[in-house]
Amino acid sequence: MALPKRKISKSRGRKRRTHQKAKVPNPSACPQCSEPKLPHHVCSSCGYYKGRSVLETEEV
């Protein structure tokens, strides 16, 4: 089994891991009600997805 010849410094290891992070969700505007929603998800405020009603929501 291979062994490292030298110790890898903290900064070198952290440079390698800079891309392993969680991405911030990028919300878009709902075409029906203009509320922010995640792409490919049903709008939580109006219940529409791809131009048709999927969930019934209460009218306030």
Backbone torsions as a table, in degrees:
resi	resn	phi	psi	omega
1	MET	NA	137.2	-177.1
2	ALA	-75.7	143.5	177.4
3	LEU	-123.1	147.5	177.5
4	PRO	-70.5	139.7	179.8
5	LYS	-78.0	-29.2	-179.2
6	ARG	-134.8	158.0	176.5
7	LYS	-70.3	136.8	175.6
8	ILE	-87.6	125.8	-177.3
9	SER	-66.4	161.1	179.5
10	LYS	-61.6	-42.3	-177.5
11	SER	-67.4	-36.5	179.4
12	ARG	-68.0	-40.5	177.8
13	GLY	-67.2	-37.9	179.6
14	ARG	-70.5	-31.9	175.8
15	LYS	-63.4	-36.8	-179.4
16	ARG	-69.7	-30.5	-175.8
17	ARG	-93.5	8.6	-176.6
18	THR	-65.3	-25.9	-177.4
19	HIS	-90.4	-5.8	-179.8
20	GLN	-93.0	76.9	-178.8
21	LYS	-142.6	160.3	178.7
22	ALA	-77.2	140.1	179.2
23	LYS	-90.7	146.5	177.1
24	VAL	-77.0	131.8	179.3
25	PRO	-63.8	142.9	-176.4
26	ASN	-107.8	93.4	-177.8
27	PRO	-73.5	151.2	175.9
28	SER	-123.0	165.8	-178.3
29	ALA	-81.4	137.3	176.1
30	CYS	-70.9	132.5	-179.5
31	PRO	-69.1	-21.3	-178.7
32	GLN	-83.5	-50.5	-172.3
33	CYS	-118.3	-2.1	178.6
34	SER	64.1	19.4	174.5
35	GLU	-84.7	150.1	177.8
36	PRO	-69.1	136.0	177.8
37	LYS	-146.7	159.3	177.5
38	LEU	-77.0	144.6	177.7
39	PRO	-63.9	145.5	179.5
40	HIS	64.2	27.2	176.6
41	HIS	-129.6	155.6	175.9
42	VAL	-72.1	139.6	177.8
43	CYS	-68.8	128.7	-177.1
44	SER	-77.2	-20.0	-177.8
45	SER	-88.2	-40.8	-177.9
46	CYS	-109.6	-18.6	177.3
47	GLY	82.6	16.5	-178.9
48	TYR	-96.8	148.2	173.9
49	TYR	-145.6	123.5	-178.8
50	LYS	54.3	41.9	174.0
51	GLY	80.2	5.4	177.8
52	ARG	-131.2	153.5	-177.5
53	SER	-77.1	124.0	-179.3
54	VAL	-110.6	-41.1	179.5
55	LEU	-115.9	144.5	174.2
56	GLU	-91.3	127.0	-179.2
57	THR	-114.6	155.8	-179.7
58	GLU	-80.4	136.6	175.0
59	GLU	-86.5	130.9	-178.1
60	VAL	-98.3	NA	NA
